[in-house]
């Protein structure tokens, strides 16, 4: 009974954002990686050094060198920026973008461009190709030459902008579309866990919503269907199946799946005043993404099971956390609530296990099966 009361804090009251069960760890005491070192709390992005290729890597022969003048960026219309560089449209070529790297490390350019080429061959529907790499000329404002790479431009808007809370005409407008996005993401993750023709695995490990582009296509029945594409390959790893980084990469992907499930189905409860994806999570779900020893007692992995989470979260999530518009978009709401409870139980028990950074078999197929069942009940 004590466990039930504690875990019920996840769903909160009918009009409240999920809240953490009472514990000494208050909102102002959220344990973050910077306070305890990288070993204390795994981050969604992982330890960048773990996934970085060594300096001195030579240019991949499959990526050609290109001239800055042939792909001149429109510097007045920046499309995006991050820790590794800035992205601009190509003048006169709306289907291409240029990434100008902020660091002078040529191996970073090679890493991103090689990953793009490899994944475009491996999963062409969900990745953008790299068309070439080069060195930009010096400018009066920059005394240092900048490396750059030219990529295909992904269609649509970012999943960050497509969330239901923003009511964009190009965004997610039904629970069926939200579920379809999540199923596609699982398929992409499954592809990354499948060796390519050379026996290598390729993992994208920065799967925040702004790095997932969503466009809409017309199905044969005339309805709009979402299509997602992954962009920004600054945090990636390539390895063999037996490499230890393969297991850690799978754990990271599963945790990202939990983050994206919450964002896609309940974006209204994210705190967008925070820049870090960690800080944006609905408070009651944040502990699942910590190591067990830093969670309140009710969230510690040894206290949890999929059935326990389903029993305690099923009704609360459906009635109070799911986007309000989505709650009425079912042919059978009671059945949908039951299946969604199973989905939450399976997914967040897996997230709790993955956050402990221990070898564990995570069942992506089970999560996909629940998503497919829910899509059958969704009203378009």
Secondary structure by P-SEA (a helix, b strand, c coil): caaaaaacccccccccccccccccccccccccccccccccccccccccccccccccccccccbbbbbcccccccccccccccccbbbbbccccccbbbbbbccccaaaaaaaaaaaaaaaaaccccbbbbcccccccccccccbbbbbccccccccccccccccccccccccccaaaaaaaaaaaaaaaaaaaccccccbbbbbcccccccbbbbbbbccccbbbbbbbbcccccccccccccaaaaaaaaaaaaaaaaaaaaacccccccccccccccccccccccccccccccccccccccccaaaaaacccccccccccccccccccccaaaaaaaaaaaaaaaaaaaaaaaacccccccaaaaaaaaaaaaaaccc
